[in-house]
C-alpha cells in the first residue's frame, strides 16, 4: 500500500491557473492513453482539497464527458475543507479538516490493502509529505507554461531529495515522472 500524489502540471510547475482552471490540460492528452486506467485500478481510497472538489462540482458535465460520470470514483473519498460543501448524491464522500494523519489512518482502513491517492491540491499533498505519509509522486508534465497559478508541490524537499524511478513519454504533449519519497535516516 502506497500513498501517492498523482497529478498533472505545466512545465513551469502549476497544477491549475490562479482561478483553478484546468482548461490548459485537456488538449494535451487522453486519459485512456495514459497510466491513469492502471493507476486508478490500484486505488482503494482518495482525498482532495476543497478547491479540487469545487472544480469537480462546477465542471460536472465536463468530468462526465471525460470519465463517464460526474463523480467518477467508486472508492471512498475524503474532502478537506474548513467550509460546509454540498455532497454529491450516490458518492462515498466524507468531509474532513485538521491533521492529515487521522484521515490517513481512516483511508488505510477503508482501502482494503490498495493504494491511497492524493488527488490535489499541492498543499494537501505537501501536508501528507510533512507528516511522513507520502510515498510517491507521479507527475505528468504538460508541454505548456502558465506563468503563474496553483503550485504543484509548495514544499522545499532538499535532503533527502526525491528519487526519480521512472520516466515515460505520453504522446507529443506529456511526460510522466515517478518519484519515490525518501525518508531521512
C-alpha positions as CSV (number, residue, x, y, z in Angstrom):
1,X,0.0,0.0,0.0
2,X,1.4,3.4,-1.1
3,X,0.2,6.9,-0.5
4,X,0.6,8.6,-3.9
5,X,0.2,12.1,-5.3
6,X,-0.8,11.5,-8.9
7,X,-1.3,14.8,-10.8
8,X,-0.5,16.8,-13.9
9,X,1.5,20.0,-14.0
10,X,2.5,22.6,-16.5
11,X,6.2,22.7,-17.5
12,X,6.6,25.7,-15.1
13,X,5.2,23.8,-12.1
14,X,1.5,24.8,-11.8
15,X,-1.4,22.3,-11.5
16,X,-4.1,25.0,-12.2
17,X,-4.4,28.6,-13.1
18,X,-4.9,31.3,-10.4
19,X,-8.7,30.8,-10.8
20,X,-8.4,27.0,-10.6
21,X,-8.9,26.4,-14.3
22,X,-7.6,23.1,-15.8
23,X,-8.5,24.1,-19.4
24,X,-4.8,24.0,-20.3
25,X,-4.7,20.3,-19.5
26,X,-7.4,18.7,-21.7
27,X,-5.9,19.3,-25.1
28,X,-2.6,17.7,-24.1
29,X,-3.7,14.0,-23.8
30,X,-6.3,11.4,-23.4
31,X,-6.9,9.6,-20.0
32,X,-7.3,6.2,-21.8
33,X,-3.8,6.6,-23.4
34,X,-2.1,7.4,-20.1
35,X,-1.2,5.5,-17.0
36,X,-4.5,6.5,-15.3
37,X,-6.5,3.3,-16.0
38,X,-3.8,1.1,-14.4
39,X,-3.2,3.6,-11.6
40,X,-6.9,4.0,-10.6
41,X,-7.4,0.2,-10.6
42,X,-4.9,0.0,-7.7
43,X,-6.5,2.9,-5.7
44,X,-8.6,1.9,-2.6
45,X,-9.3,5.4,-1.2
46,X,-8.6,9.0,-2.2
47,X,-8.5,12.5,-0.8
48,X,-8.6,16.0,-2.2
49,X,-8.8,19.6,-1.1
50,X,-11.9,21.8,-1.4
51,X,-10.6,23.7,-4.5
52,X,-10.3,20.4,-6.4
53,X,-13.7,19.2,-5.2
54,X,-15.4,22.5,-6.0
55,X,-13.8,22.4,-9.5
56,X,-15.4,19.0,-10.0
57,X,-18.7,20.3,-8.9
58,X,-18.5,23.3,-11.3
59,X,-17.4,21.1,-14.2
60,X,-19.6,18.0,-13.6
61,X,-20.6,17.9,-17.2
62,X,-17.1,18.0,-18.5
63,X,-15.9,15.4,-15.9
64,X,-18.8,13.2,-17.1
65,X,-17.8,13.7,-20.7
66,X,-14.2,12.7,-19.9
67,X,-14.9,9.9,-17.5
68,X,-18.5,8.8,-17.9
69,X,-19.7,10.1,-14.6
70,X,-20.0,13.5,-12.8
71,X,-18.3,11.7,-9.8
72,X,-16.0,9.2,-11.4
73,X,-14.7,7.5,-8.3
74,X,-16.1,4.3,-6.7
75,X,-13.6,4.5,-3.9
76,X,-14.3,6.2,-0.6
77,X,-13.2,9.9,-0.8
78,X,-12.2,12.4,1.9
79,X,-12.5,16.1,1.0
80,X,-10.6,18.5,3.2
81,X,-12.4,21.8,3.8
82,X,-13.0,24.2,6.6
83,X,-16.3,25.2,5.0
84,X,-19.5,23.2,4.5
85,X,-19.7,21.9,1.0
86,X,-22.5,20.1,-0.9
87,X,-22.3,16.3,-1.2
88,X,-22.8,14.5,-4.5
89,X,-25.7,12.1,-4.5
90,X,-24.6,8.5,-4.5
91,X,-20.9,9.3,-3.9
92,X,-19.0,7.9,-0.9
93,X,-17.6,11.3,0.3
94,X,-16.5,12.2,3.8
95,X,-15.7,15.8,4.7
96,X,-12.6,16.3,6.9
97,X,-10.4,19.1,8.3
98,X,-7.4,19.3,10.5
99,X,-4.5,16.9,10.8
100,X,-4.0,14.6,7.7
101,X,-2.7,11.8,10.0
102,X,-6.1,11.0,11.3
103,X,-7.7,10.9,7.8
104,X,-4.7,8.8,6.5
105,X,-5.5,6.2,9.1
106,X,-9.2,6.1,8.1
107,X,-8.2,5.9,4.4
108,X,-5.8,3.0,5.1
109,X,-8.6,1.1,6.9
110,X,-11.1,1.7,4.0
111,X,-8.6,1.0,1.2
112,X,-8.6,-2.8,1.6
113,X,-4.8,-3.0,1.0
114,X,-4.9,-0.9,-2.1
115,X,-3.1,2.4,-2.6
116,X,-4.2,5.9,-1.4
117,X,-4.4,8.7,-3.9
118,X,-4.0,12.4,-3.0
119,X,-5.8,13.9,-5.9
120,X,-4.9,17.5,-5.2
121,X,-4.0,20.2,-4.5
122,X,-0.3,20.7,-4.0
123,X,-0.6,22.0,-0.4
124,X,-2.6,19.0,0.7
125,X,0.0,16.6,-0.8
126,X,2.6,18.7,1.0
127,X,0.8,18.2,4.3
128,X,0.9,14.4,3.8
129,X,4.7,14.8,3.0
130,X,5.2,16.9,6.1
131,X,3.6,14.2,8.2
132,X,5.9,11.5,6.7
133,X,2.9,9.8,5.0
134,X,3.7,10.4,1.3
135,X,5.4,7.6,-0.6
136,X,5.4,8.6,-4.2
137,X,4.8,11.5,-6.6
138,X,3.5,10.6,-10.1
139,X,3.7,13.8,-12.1
140,X,2.5,14.2,-15.7
141,X,4.3,17.3,-17.1
142,X,2.5,19.1,-19.9
143,X,4.2,20.9,-22.7
144,X,2.7,24.3,-21.7
145,X,3.6,27.1,-19.3
146,X,1.1,29.1,-17.3
147,X,3.4,31.8,-15.8
148,X,1.5,31.6,-12.5
149,X,-1.2,29.6,-10.8
150,X,-1.6,26.9,-8.1
151,X,1.9,25.3,-7.4
152,X,2.5,21.6,-8.0
153,X,4.1,21.0,-4.6
154,X,4.7,24.1,-2.4
155,X,7.3,22.5,-0.2
156,X,11.1,22.6,-0.1
157,X,12.4,19.0,-0.4
158,X,16.1,19.0,-0.4
159,X,17.6,16.3,1.8
160,X,16.9,13.6,1.2
161,X,15.8,14.5,-2.3
162,X,13.1,12.8,-4.2
163,X,14.4,9.7,-6.1
164,X,13.4,9.5,-9.8
165,X,12.3,5.9,-10.5
166,X,10.7,6.2,-14.0
167,X,10.2,8.5,-17.0
168,X,7.7,7.9,-19.7
169,X,6.7,9.9,-22.8
170,X,3.0,10.1,-23.4
171,X,2.4,11.4,-26.9
172,X,3.8,14.7,-28.1
173,X,2.5,16.8,-25.2
174,X,3.2,14.9,-21.9
175,X,5.9,13.2,-20.0
176,X,5.3,11.2,-16.8
177,X,7.8,11.3,-14.0
178,X,7.6,9.0,-11.0
179,X,9.5,9.9,-7.8
180,X,9.9,7.9,-4.6
181,X,9.8,9.9,-1.4
182,X,13.0,9.0,0.5
183,X,12.9,9.1,4.3
184,X,15.7,10.6,6.3
185,X,17.9,8.2,8.2
